[in-house]
Each structure stands twice: as C-alpha cells, then as structure tokens.
Amino acid sequence: MTTTVTYLQIKNRTKKDKSKLFHVVLLNDDHHSYDYVIEMLQKIFYFTTEQAYKHAVEVDFIGRTVLITCHRQEAEFSRDQIHACGSDPRIPSCQGSMSALVEPAADTAG
C-alpha cells in the first residue's frame, strides 16, 4: 500500500515541530562544587552570578533545574555544551561533566 504525502502536509508538520519548545534541565550530583556550577552556567548561558547561584541552589535542593526553554536544536546544543565542560578541578574525585537532558515543554502548538 502506498501513502502519498503532500507538500502542505510536510510543511505543516515541519512548522508544528518547530513550534515545540524544550527545556534544558541540569541534574544534580554530589561531584561538582557550587563554584563549578555557577561558572559553567555563566560561561554557557551568560547568566549573572545571581541567576547562576539560584540555579545551583535549586539543582542542589530539588535535584534538577530548568535552565532555559527553547527550540529542540538549541536545547540539544546547550545540553551538549554542559556535557563538554569536563570535571570539576576543585574536587579530585570528580570524574566528568554534570548531567543534563532535554525534555519537551508544555504543548505550545496550540
């Protein structure tokens, strides 16, 4: 059985996919210092010290914090930037970067 997909269907699907927003979520661990988290967030997201500190406290106490909400490609890039930061030089037992994930935000397609 053959299914025909029209240009309009593809265009609408692409438009709908682009309208979806995603959260970049930083996950807590016990292997990174507050200073590391604050510096990383300032470097990647250009947060002020106060904004970065608030996220550091939230991830420490709640276990996760939503850093930004944006389109999928930007969210995946931001997550990858977090994963590329490396270990915390202040903590000798630290083995690598913090964990982050991308998750769909509330339905924004309407």
Residue, then its C-alpha position, 0 to 999 in steps of 0.5 A: m500500500t502506498t501513502t502519498v504525502t503532500y507538500l502542505q502536509i510536510k510543511n505543516r508538520t515541519k512548522k508544528d515541530k518547530s513550534k515545540l519548545f524544550h527545556v534544558v534541565l541540569l541534574n544534580d550530583d554530589h561531584h561538582s562544587y557550587d563554584y563549578v556550577i555557577e561558572m559553567l552556567q555563566k560561561i554557557f548561558y551568560f547568566t549573572t552570578e545571581q541567576a547562576y547561584k539560584h540555579a545551583v541552589e535549586v539543582d542542589f535542593i530539588g535535584r534538577t533545574v530548568l535552565i532555559t526553554c527553547h527550540r529542540q536544536e538549541a536545547e540539544f546544543s546547550r545540553d551538549q555544551i554542559h556535557a563538554c565542560g569536563s570535571d570539576p578541578r576543585i574536587p579530585s574525585c570528580q570524574g566528568s561533566m554534570s548531567a543534563l537532558v532535554e525534555p519537551a515543554a508544555d504543548t505550545a502548538g496550540 
